[in-house]
């Protein structure tokens, strides 16, 4: 229990102390006009107060990942607590803040355009394809998961297929309509459900005296799977997630004050880390040990774990409310995933998005592809999503590091986590079943070598670019 409370306090202190430090490194200034005010198209560029923007950002990023990922990551034991805390403070929140504020500096540009601006046109093209594919995968994953949970709570006639169709219709409207018409109006209710779920679950664990394990680096995975790099891929949302880099530009287009960026971007990631921490603790303590947790996951999946934990801790009514929180959580990420995919494609082809016809020309093909992918085995889609998610985070961090280095800022706040995530992503794909299936004796040193080469490339590229780099008007003085 001491470790759990210490971890929660560390997250809060991380926001107060390190978040303020990161903000100073970026040197944000409220004096410059923002995209939401200067462009304001009434569709995607819409001024919003920081409270609403924070809530939208929080719900955008807090999908199934910090719940399902934390439950699966709990199989490794309390080592998961360390990754959630340090990953959120030093990697995930920096990643989210950097992607959001860089987008503000570049008129609300999507992450693919930001990466291209700072890392080169080749990376831009890769990221355009990579981020759209990731966003479609997220939309599909966060479509099928909630549909299955809803089907378990409703009459037999409301099958998974019926719920998928209903969710697709909602996603389509949320993708097309102005951000303040659907997303901006219903998210406060969804936010209440999510917060109720997290606080009530944590309270139930404490009041009923479940023994949350104390910190140890011992590997408790019942299958003997190694902590490195599998834990760092399994717990993505809740520590660091590339998906967030696709969401931050959406709120960058609604920001009304630069100094609110830390609350909205850095703060939302810390809040998501707290959710992951609660569910990792619940999974570890409720089933007594990793073997018991693995049996529960095998029997009903992470969704079954959520249902068992919430109904036991909170009773039937509280359990249903908590389950609704878990259901709306991914839905509020899935709708903005498709919306972000539309914006990414629009940025790439410079399609104006104010006319509804132009929004439809992008949205319709996206949903046709998404529906086709939803017919694929859910577990296969999730595995590829997990790796691609962390690879996108790696690229977003390298772009942030390049911006900081070229502008003579302390680039290490982004360079260190970028190097770390490079090692994670490369090592994983080399040894994963869906990757090259190499032995750890090859994958481990190869991953470290790749990270070292990426760092050397970065340092050499910074020196080369500095000789002819001119700070763009959007970021001058910032």
Phi and psi in degrees as a GROMACS rama.xvg file:
@    title "Ramachandran Plot"
@    xaxis  label "Phi"
@    yaxis  label "Psi"
@TYPE xy
-61.0796  -43.8505  UNK-2
-60.9892  -41.5761  UNK-3
-61.9009  -49.1773  UNK-4
-67.0464  -37.8403  UNK-5
-62.4765  -37.8445  UNK-6
-67.1457  -41.5463  UNK-7
-63.3636  -42.4863  UNK-8
-64.0509  -39.5223  UNK-9
-61.7857  -38.8888  UNK-10
-62.9276  -43.2098  UNK-11
-64.2732  -45.7141  UNK-12
-64.8084  -33.8218  UNK-13
-60.4505  -42.4384  UNK-14
-65.5259  -46.1744  UNK-15
-67.5933  -45.4941  UNK-16
-92.0749  -61.976  UNK-17
-71.5907  -33.8428  UNK-18
-61.3427  -41.3996  UNK-19
-65.5449  -37.0657  UNK-20
-64.775  -44.8788  UNK-21
-61.0557  -41.5269  UNK-22
-60.5442  -40.737  UNK-23
-66.109  -36.3939  UNK-24
-62.2401  -39.4047  UNK-25
-77.9472  -16.3724  UNK-26
54.3501  55.1559  UNK-27
-73.8043  146.035  UNK-28
-136.581  127.413  UNK-29
-76.6852  -0.44021  UNK-30
-78.4159  -19.0429  UNK-31
-92.773  145.595  UNK-32
-67.0871  145.885  UNK-33
-103.131  156.493  UNK-34
-56.1485  -37.1584  UNK-35
-60.481  -32.2081  UNK-36
-88.8364  -44.8504  UNK-37
-72.4112  -38.2403  UNK-38
-95.209  -53.3058  UNK-39
33.0037  77.4635  UNK-40
-92.3024  -0.113257  UNK-41
76.109  3.4949  UNK-42
-120.103  -63.4423  UNK-43
-109.897  -32.4281  UNK-44
-96.508  93.5877  UNK-45
-135.263  118.389  UNK-46
-61.5373  133.585  UNK-47
-138.119  147.076  UNK-48
-65.2322  160.071  UNK-49
-66.7669  -31.217  UNK-50
-62.7758  -47.913  UNK-51
-67.8742  -40.4759  UNK-52
-62.9784  -40.6163  UNK-53
-61.1612  -46.3531  UNK-54
-63.4566  -41.6394  UNK-55
-64.8402  -46.8177  UNK-56
-59.1892  -45.2281  UNK-57
-59.2511  -47.5541  UNK-58
-71.8709  -31.6549  UNK-59
-59.0475  -45.62  UNK-60
-86.9392  -24.5461  UNK-61
-91.0498  71.5183  UNK-62
-87.8049  -143.801  UNK-63
-68.2097  -21.8543  UNK-64
-53.3296  -56.7018  UNK-65
-68.8326  -9.51134  UNK-66
-100.693  -60.5337  UNK-67
-66.2708  -42.2312  UNK-68
-63.4591  -41.5785  UNK-69
-66.2  -38.7287  UNK-70
-63.2508  -45.8753  UNK-71
-67.1122  -38.8393  UNK-72
-67.6489  -24.0673  UNK-73
-64.9074  -16.2877  UNK-74
-59.9976  -27.1624  UNK-75
-82.3298  -8.43813  UNK-76
93.0067  -164.091  UNK-77
-61.3658  -13.5216  UNK-78
-56.9931  -26.2965  UNK-79
-61.8351  -33.6798  UNK-80
-59.7842  -42.913  UNK-81
-62.276  -45.3216  UNK-82
-64.6436  -42.0338  UNK-83
-61.0406  -46.9919  UNK-84
-69.267  -55.8529  UNK-85
-71.5039  -34.5765  UNK-86
-64.0019  -43.6405  UNK-87
-64.0138  -46.8742  UNK-88
-71.9658  -48.9114  UNK-89
-98.652  -14.3417  UNK-90
-122.185  -63.9274  UNK-91
-60.8435  -48.0274  UNK-92
-70.0949  -35.9537  UNK-93
-63.8534  -44.0253  UNK-94
-58.1372  -47.4597  UNK-95
-68.3687  -43.0341  UNK-96
-64.5513  -44.7636  UNK-97
-63.5638  -44.9529  UNK-98
-65.8407  -34.9531  UNK-99
-70.3  -47.6759  UNK-100
-74.5724  -31.7294  UNK-101
-65.2362  -37.1555  UNK-102
-63.8281  -40.996  UNK-103
-58.2962  -42.5227  UNK-104
-67.4081  -21.3845  UNK-105
-117.974  42.8597  UNK-106
56.282  39.8194  UNK-107
75.9595  23.2705  UNK-108
-61.7257  148.02  UNK-109
-74.432  166.389  UNK-110
-62.8505  -34.2982  UNK-111
-63.8109  -39.0641  UNK-112
-71.0016  -34.9856  UNK-113
-66.9757  -44.6826  UNK-114
-62.2415  -41.4512  UNK-115
-63.1617  -38.185  UNK-116
-64.3148  -40.1091  UNK-117
-98.6661  -21.3475  UNK-118
-113.433  -9.58594  UNK-119
116.303  161.32  UNK-120
-64.9833  -32.7797  UNK-121
-61.0349  -43.9484  UNK-122
-66.0753  -33.3277  UNK-123
-60.6326  -46.5106  UNK-124
-65.4307  -42.6855  UNK-125
-61.7609  -44.7482  UNK-126
-68.3952  -32.7376  UNK-127
-59.6019  -47.6745  UNK-128
-69.62  -46.3507  UNK-129
-61.0584  -46.6197  UNK-130
-70.3244  -37.3133  UNK-131
-65.984  -42.8934  UNK-132
-60.8908  -45.4392  UNK-133
-59.8187  -44.4689  UNK-134
-64.3955  -38.6192  UNK-135
-65.713  -41.8631  UNK-136
-61.2772  -42.5355  UNK-137
-61.5264  -46.2142  UNK-138
-58.1605  -40.5051  UNK-139
-70.46  -47.4485  UNK-140
-58.5708  -41.5953  UNK-141
-86.7745  10.3559  UNK-142
-102.479  -47.9252  UNK-143
-72.0799  -41.779  UNK-144
-58.4787  -56.0206  UNK-145
-61.0377  -35.9852  UNK-146
-61.2567  -40.4792  UNK-147
-66.0399  -40.4928  UNK-148
-66.8703  -42.5977  UNK-149
-63.1766  -39.516  UNK-150
-62.4194  -32.4869  UNK-151
-73.3546  -16.6016  UNK-152
-105.292  -4.44447  UNK-153
-121.802  168.663  UNK-154
-56.6487  158.465  UNK-155
-57.5255  -30.8134  UNK-156
-63.1486  -26.8421  UNK-157
-87.1627  78.5831  UNK-158
-76.0824  173.55  UNK-159
-58.3711  -40.5714  UNK-160
-62.2312  -40.2199  UNK-161
-64.3793  -45.3345  UNK-162
-66.8155  -35.0103  UNK-163
-60.2637  -43.6401  UNK-164
-62.4429  -42.2817  UNK-165
-64.4826  -44.0114  UNK-166
-65.4361  -37.6403  UNK-167
-61.7005  -41.7788  UNK-168
-61.6895  -43.2307  UNK-169
-63.8559  -45.0092  UNK-170
-56.6713  -40.814  UNK-171
-62.6257  -44.6077  UNK-172
-65.1944  -43.6814  UNK-173
-65.5662  -28.2179  UNK-174
-75.452  -34.9274  UNK-175
-90.5244  -41.6319  UNK-176
-75.6191  157.516  UNK-177
-52.1799  144.029  UNK-178
-60.8935  -28.3959  UNK-179
-86.6193  -6.01  UNK-180
-86.7946  -36.6454  UNK-181
-114.867  -63.0442  UNK-182
-59.689  -46.062  UNK-183
-67.4126  -18.8505  UNK-184
-98.3499  -34.915  UNK-185
-96.9416  -14.4486  UNK-186
-64.3879  -32.7892  UNK-187
-56.507  -40.694  UNK-188
-65.237  -46.1321  UNK-189
-60.7729  -37.5796  UNK-190
-62.3372  -39.478  UNK-191
-61.7445  -44.1817  UNK-192
-62.3816  -42.4084  UNK-193
-65.3007  -45.2722  UNK-194
-66.409  -39.1513  UNK-195
-60.2378  -45.2019  UNK-196
-58.1859  -46.68  UNK-197
-69.645  -50.2998  UNK-198
-65.173  -42.5739  UNK-199
-65.4655  -39.7147  UNK-200
-64.9089  -45.788  UNK-201
-62.1633  -42.8858  UNK-202
-62.5317  -40.6914  UNK-203
-62.4213  -40.9309  UNK-204
-61.5919  -42.8219  UNK-205
-72.4303  -48.4791  UNK-206
-63.5793  -40.3427  UNK-207
-86.5567  1.16908  UNK-208
73.0262  29.6386  UNK-209
-67.6121  134.676  UNK-210
-80.8248  94.6028  UNK-211
-71.9899  124.274  UNK-212
-65.4642  151.709  UNK-213
-87.2743  164.873  UNK-214
-64.5279  132.316  UNK-215
-155.004  150.236  UNK-216
-92.1131  5.46241  UNK-217
-64.4122  141.085  UNK-218
-85.7292  114.472  UNK-219
-100.742  6.57893  UNK-220
-60.8203  123.114  UNK-221
-64.2374  -23.2854  UNK-222
-91.6917  0.265367  UNK-223
73.7515  13.8379  UNK-224
-66.5615  140.043  UNK-225
-70.7116  148.376  UNK-226
-64.1529  -43.9358  UNK-227
-93.6026  128.113  UNK-228
-99.5361  10.7955  UNK-229
-63.2838  -39.5405  UNK-230
-61.0958  -37.0675  UNK-231
-77.109  -13.8056  UNK-232
-94.2785  -39.7354  UNK-233
-63.9216  -48.0038  UNK-234
-96.3166  94.1507  UNK-235
-102.361  -75.7396  UNK-236
-58.2393  129.35  UNK-237
106.47  -10.7792  UNK-238
-139.02  -64.2955  UNK-239
-155.974  138.767  UNK-240
-147.12  125.571  UNK-241
-64.9626  -24.9789  UNK-242
-55.5062  -34.7757  UNK-243
-61.9849  -31.9445  UNK-244
-66.5516  -22.4007  UNK-245
-83.3617  -19.4788  UNK-246
-92.8618  -35.1474  UNK-247
-56.0504  -42.1833  UNK-248
-60.2  -25.9393  UNK-249
-64.5389  -42.0931  UNK-250
-79.9073  -22.2483  UNK-251
-62.4064  -28.3222  UNK-252
-79.6509  -6.37027  UNK-253
-117.138  -3.6195  UNK-254
-65.8544  134.683  UNK-255
-109.712  -5.54525  UNK-256
-156.14  124.135  UNK-257
-60.8032  -35.7683  UNK-258
-67.9523  -10.9805  UNK-259
-82.6563  -6.57777  UNK-260
-58.5779  -38.8551  UNK-261
-65.3749  -41.2663  UNK-262
-61.5986  -45.3747  UNK-263
-76.103  -50.0113  UNK-264
-89.1376  -56.6292  UNK-265
-65.8348  -42.9142  UNK-266
-65.1997  -39.626  UNK-267
-64.1426  -36.8485  UNK-268
-66.9692  -40.0856  UNK-269
-63.9542  -40.0724  UNK-270
-62.8801  -39.761  UNK-271
-66.329  -36.5515  UNK-272
-60.4962  -37.6032  UNK-273
-64.6155  -39.3464  UNK-274
-62.4549  -45.2717  UNK-275
-62.1255  -40.1167  UNK-276
-61.2074  -44.1052  UNK-277
-62.1791  -44.1178  UNK-278
-74.9937  -30.7185  UNK-279
-65.3602  -42.8765  UNK-280
-63.5305  -42.7799  UNK-281
-61.957  -43.6143  UNK-282
-65.9995  -38.7839  UNK-283
-69.898  -40.6059  UNK-284
-87.0812  -35.8576  UNK-285
-67.477  -38.8808  UNK-286
-98.1541  10.8652  UNK-287
74.0309  -41.4409  UNK-288
-155.341  173.284  UNK-289
-65.9201  -32.78  UNK-290
-64.1046  -43.2738  UNK-291
-64.2342  -39.3981  UNK-292
-64.7668  -41.6397  UNK-293
-63.0619  -38.6737  UNK-294
-63.8435  -40.4324  UNK-295
-66.2453  -40.8716  UNK-296
-65.8035  -41.4233  UNK-297
-64.4  -34.1351  UNK-298
-75.9816  -42.3128  UNK-299
-135.894  7.29166  UNK-300
72.1413  175.457  UNK-301
-57.3673  -33.2698  UNK-302
-62.258  -39.325  UNK-303
-64.8713  -36.4168  UNK-304
-62.9048  -45.4467  UNK-305
-59.0855  -45.3142  UNK-306
-63.6428  -44.8634  UNK-307
-63.7172  -45.7203  UNK-308
-64.5516  -48.2584  UNK-309
-69.5487  -41.4778  UNK-310
-69.1461  -32.6964  UNK-311
-72.5693  -43.6449  UNK-312
-76.6992  -36.1116  UNK-313
-114.787  -3.1857  UNK-314
81.6375  173.906  UNK-315
-58.723  -47.3058  UNK-316
-69.5382  -48.553  UNK-317
-61.5762  -37.1302  UNK-318
-63.8743  -41.1842  UNK-319
-65.0443  -42.4834  UNK-320
-62.0882  -42.063  UNK-321
-65.3459  -40.5318  UNK-322
-63.4832  -37.9988  UNK-323
-61.7365  -36.7317  UNK-324
-61.7692  -41.1993  UNK-325
-68.7007  -30.2783  UNK-326
-74.868  -48.0326  UNK-327
-71.9808  -23.6113  UNK-328
-56.4989  -55.1835  UNK-329
-69.78  -30.8602  UNK-330
-61.5932  -38.061  UNK-331
-75.2025  -9.78818  UNK-332
-94.409  -35.893  UNK-333
-65.6365  -40.8205  UNK-334
-65.2125  -41.6957  UNK-335
-77.5848  -17.5718  UNK-336
-64.7466  -47.7839  UNK-337
-66.99  -36.3088  UNK-338
-63.5606  -42.8924  UNK-339
-65.4586  -35.541  UNK-340
-62.7104  -41.5751  UNK-341
-60.2972  -44.8934  UNK-342
-66.766  -37.4164  UNK-343
-64.2455  -43.8531  UNK-344
-67.3647  -40.3439  UNK-345
-62.0881  -40.989  UNK-346
-63.4927  -41.5578  UNK-347
-64.1864  -41.4061  UNK-348
-100.513  4.04279  UNK-349
54.9461  45.8419  UNK-350
-88.0722  122.296  UNK-351
-65.03  137.836  UNK-352
-108.5  3.77379  UNK-353
-68.2062  -43.7519  UNK-354
-68.8483  133.577  UNK-355
-62.2095  -33.8833  UNK-356
-61.7748  -38.5213  UNK-357
-72.6449  -32.0828  UNK-358
-67.154  -40.2806  UNK-359
-64.1232  -37.5465  UNK-360
-62.54  -23.9777  UNK-361
-96.3024  -42.0794  UNK-362
-66.7469  -41.6009  UNK-363
-59.8198  -52.8128  UNK-364
-59.7884  -35.6269  UNK-365
-59.7508  -44.2574  UNK-366
-74.7418  -28.8791  UNK-367
-64.0977  -45.784  UNK-368
-64.5818  -43.9106  UNK-369
-60.2779  -42.1602  UNK-370
-64.9572  -38.8351  UNK-371
-63.6103  -41.8725  UNK-372
-67.8321  -28.8111  UNK-373
-64.9034  -15.1851  UNK-374
-83.3467  -10.5735  UNK-375
-80.1161  154.427  UNK-376
-53.7417  126.858  UNK-377
-57.0893  -43.1706  UNK-378
-64.7102  -34.9099  UNK-379
-67.0553  -45.7291  UNK-380
-59.6463  -43.125  UNK-381
-64.1805  -39.0048  UNK-382
-63.0349  -44.0653  UNK-383
-70.5556  -33.5739  UNK-384
-61.6743  -44.1167  UNK-385
-58.7302  -46.9226  UNK-386
-70.6028  -46.8482  UNK-387
-63.0513  -31.7943  UNK-388
-61.2467  -48.1046  UNK-389
-73.3117  -28.1479  UNK-390
-69.1338  -38.908  UNK-391
-64.366  -39.1712  UNK-392
-60.8416  -41.2969  UNK-393
-58.6829  -46.9778  UNK-394
-67.4946  -38.6034  UNK-395
-63.673  -39.0125  UNK-396
-67.4085  -38.4091  UNK-397
-64.5831  -37.5475  UNK-398
-64.5663  -42.253  UNK-399
-64.0506  -40.2204  UNK-400
-62.9406  -39.5962  UNK-401
-65.2928  -43.5335  UNK-402
-57.7113  -47.7601  UNK-403
-64.0221  -43.4426  UNK-404
-65.9133  -43.4341  UNK-405
-66.5488  -25.8852  UNK-406
-101.82  17.9585  UNK-407
58.3945  40.2557  UNK-408
-104.644  174.316  UNK-409
-75.3517  87.5762  UNK-410
-70.4013  -14.0936  UNK-411
-62.3043  -24.9459  UNK-412
-63.5219  -22.8607  UNK-413
-107.046  -33.0294  UNK-414
-64.1018  -42.8732  UNK-415
-63.8021  -52.4063  UNK-416
-65.4344  -29.317  UNK-417
-64.7958  -42.2861  UNK-418
-64.88  -43.1709  UNK-419
-60.4185  -47.6564  UNK-420
-68.7348  -26.0319  UNK-421
-64.7735  -44.2503  UNK-422
-62.3684  -41.7763  UNK-423
-61.9578  -51.3307  UNK-424
-65.9101  -45.0866  UNK-425
-68.0668  -45.3019  UNK-426
-58.9514  -43.5567  UNK-427
-63.2217  -49.1994  UNK-428
-67.954  -25.441  UNK-429
-71.8991  -31.8995  UNK-430
-108.586  -11.241  UNK-431
-71.1931  152.381  UNK-432
-58.5572  -35.0738  UNK-433
-86.8561  2.85238  UNK-434
-109.277  -132.535  UNK-435
-92.3379  -8.13388  UNK-436
57.7774  37.8281  UNK-437
-83.108  159.221  UNK-438
-71.4363  158.494  UNK-439
-63.5283  -27.6733  UNK-440
-64.6518  -22.4438  UNK-441
-98.9282  -45.3042  UNK-442
-64.8413  -40.804  UNK-443
-62.2894  -56.1561  UNK-444
-65.2192  -33.323  UNK-445
-64.9228  -39.8482  UNK-446
-64.5357  -42.9874  UNK-447
-65.5016  -40.7601  UNK-448
-62.5484  -41.1839  UNK-449
-62.8371  -41.3926  UNK-450
-64.1233  -42.2254  UNK-451
-64.0847  -41.9565  UNK-452
-64.9329  -39.2093  UNK-453
-63.177  -40.894  UNK-454
-64.8252  -43.9918  UNK-455
-63.1904  -42.6422  UNK-456
-59.4805  -43.1998  UNK-457
-60.3004  -49.347  UNK-458
-63.4377  -39.2045  UNK-459
-68.2366  -40.0877  UNK-460
-67.1894  -38.8113  UNK-461
-59.3969  -47.6391  UNK-462
-61.1064  -38.4332  UNK-463
-69.2869  -44.4642  UNK-464
-72.8725  -30.0405  UNK-465
-61.8321  -26.0859  UNK-466
-69.2569  -22.9809  UNK-467
-135.792  22.015  UNK-468
-85.358  133.371  UNK-469
-119.4  128.442  UNK-470
-66.7964  123.842  UNK-471
-62.6636  158.321  UNK-472
-56.3771  -37.8269  UNK-473
-64.633  -29.0901  UNK-474
-112.45  1.86381  UNK-475
-59.6033  132.218  UNK-476
77.1452  5.86157  UNK-477
